[in-house]
Amino acid sequence: MAKSKWDIVKTKLFEIEMWCRNGEVEKDIAKKLGVALSTFNLYKKKHPALVDALRKGKEVVDFEVEDSLYKKCIGFYVKEEKAFKCKEIYYDKEGRRCEREKVKVVEVDVYMPPDTLAMAMWLNNRKSDRWKRNAGKENLDEKRFEFEKEIKGDGAKFELAQLIIKDDIT
């Protein structure tokens, strides 16, 4: 019978947490630890410390992504360095006007406007009852399907329904 690798795995709990923060999936983590995915799943059942390390790592990343998405929805400021060419005017000893150019790097706040795609995604997930994409169209399509199925047997009714639908569209 093979010896358990749990002793090695438990020394790497912090690394496991960091791997989760970097977006590694459990399959890849198991591979990095040198254990099969099935063994990794057994370790999760037997050792709460492993589950905690995985949860902590994933939680942090989820919060960071959620925060980034929120910022993209409402807009935000970022600091950027911009270079400006500055002209310095001075007079020499003989009274002649002279110019000298210097490049100055200045930190400025730049506004990143809200992203409509991020807003749509946020609202679609958070308030799906009101912001679901094509929510009304899905209901209409379902009703139309049922109506067409009901009248398909009678050719005259079907042709009349098609004319009504065309009139409603135009």
C-alpha positions in Angstrom: 0.0 0.0 0.0 1.3 3.5 -0.9 2.3 5.9 1.8 0.0 8.9 2.3 1.5 12.2 1.0 -0.6 14.2 3.5 2.4 15.1 5.5 4.0 16.8 2.5 0.7 18.4 1.5 0.0 19.9 5.0 3.4 21.7 4.8 2.2 23.4 1.6 -1.1 24.8 2.8 0.1 28.4 2.5 1.3 27.7 -1.1 -2.1 26.1 -1.9 -3.8 29.3 -0.7 -1.5 31.4 -2.9 -2.1 29.1 -5.9 -5.8 29.6 -5.5 -5.3 33.4 -5.4 -3.5 33.1 -8.7 -6.5 31.3 -10.2 -5.2 27.7 -10.2 -7.9 25.1 -10.3 -7.9 22.1 -7.9 -6.8 19.7 -10.7 -3.6 21.7 -11.3 -3.0 22.1 -7.5 -3.2 18.3 -7.1 -0.7 17.9 -9.9 1.7 20.4 -8.4 1.5 18.5 -5.1 2.2 15.2 -6.9 -1.2 13.6 -5.9 -4.1 12.3 -8.0 -7.2 14.5 -8.0 -9.1 11.7 -6.3 -6.6 11.6 -3.5 -6.8 15.4 -3.3 -10.6 15.1 -2.9 -10.1 12.5 -0.1 -7.7 14.9 1.7 -10.4 17.6 1.5 -12.9 15.3 3.2 -10.5 14.2 5.9 -8.6 17.5 6.6 -10.5 20.7 7.2 -7.2 22.7 7.0 -6.9 22.0 3.3 -10.5 23.1 2.7 -9.8 26.3 4.6 -6.7 27.0 2.6 -8.6 26.5 -0.7 -11.6 28.7 0.6 -9.4 31.5 1.7 -7.5 31.7 -1.5 -10.6 31.6 -3.7 -12.5 34.1 -1.5 -9.8 36.7 -1.8 -9.7 36.4 -5.6 -13.5 36.5 -5.8 -13.6 39.7 -3.7 -10.9 41.3 -5.8 -12.7 40.4 -9.1 -16.1 41.6 -7.7 -14.5 44.9 -6.6 -12.9 45.4 -10.0 -16.2 44.7 -11.7 -17.9 47.2 -9.4 -15.4 49.9 -10.2 -15.8 49.3 -13.9 -19.6 49.8 -13.5 -19.4 53.1 -11.7 -16.2 54.6 -13.1 -13.0 55.4 -11.2 -9.8 57.5 -11.2 -6.4 56.1 -11.8 -3.0 57.8 -11.4 -0.9 58.1 -14.6 2.4 59.7 -15.3 2.3 62.1 -18.2 5.2 63.9 -19.8 4.9 67.6 -20.6 7.3 69.7 -22.6 7.9 72.9 -20.8 9.5 76.0 -22.4 11.6 78.1 -20.2 12.3 81.7 -21.4 15.2 83.5 -20.0 17.5 86.4 -21.0 21.2 86.0 -21.3 23.8 88.6 -20.1 23.5 90.6 -23.2 19.7 90.9 -22.9 18.8 88.5 -25.7 15.7 86.4 -25.3 16.6 82.6 -25.1 14.4 79.5 -24.8 15.1 76.2 -23.3 12.8 73.1 -23.3 12.6 70.6 -20.5 10.4 67.5 -20.2 8.6 67.3 -16.9 6.9 64.1 -15.8 3.8 64.8 -13.7 1.3 62.4 -12.0 -2.3 63.1 -13.0 -5.6 61.6 -12.2 -7.4 60.1 -15.2 -11.0 59.2 -15.1 -12.0 55.8 -16.4 -15.7 56.1 -17.4 -18.2 53.3 -16.6 -18.2 50.3 -18.9 -21.7 49.5 -20.2 -20.9 45.8 -20.7 -19.8 45.6 -17.1 -23.0 47.3 -16.0 -25.1 44.9 -18.1 -23.3 41.9 -16.6 -23.6 43.2 -13.0 -27.4 43.9 -13.4 -28.0 40.7 -15.3 -26.5 38.8 -12.3 -27.7 40.9 -9.4 -31.2 41.9 -10.6 -31.9 39.3 -13.2 -35.7 39.6 -12.8 -35.6 43.1 -14.2 -32.4 43.2 -16.3 -32.2 39.7 -17.8 -31.2 39.9 -21.4 -34.3 39.6 -23.6 -36.5 38.5 -20.7 -39.6 39.7 -22.5 -38.6 38.2 -25.8 -38.2 34.7 -24.2 -41.8 34.9 -22.9 -43.2 36.1 -26.2 -41.3 33.4 -28.1 -42.7 30.7 -25.8 -46.3 32.0 -26.2 -45.9 32.2 -30.0 -44.6 28.7 -30.1 -47.6 27.4 -28.2 -49.9 29.4 -30.4 -48.4 28.1 -33.6 -48.4 24.6 -32.4 -52.1 24.9 -31.5 -53.2 26.3 -34.9 -50.8 24.3 -37.2 -53.4 21.7 -37.7 -55.8 24.1 -39.3 -54.1 25.7 -42.4 -56.5 28.6 -42.7 -56.0 29.6 -39.0 -52.2 29.3 -39.5 -52.2 31.6 -42.5 -54.4 34.2 -40.7 -52.0 34.1 -37.7 -49.0 34.7 -40.0 -50.8 37.7 -41.5 -51.6 39.1 -38.0 -48.0 38.7 -36.9 -46.7 40.4 -40.0 -49.1 43.3 -39.4 -47.9 43.6 -35.8 -44.2 43.7 -36.8 -44.8 46.5 -39.5 
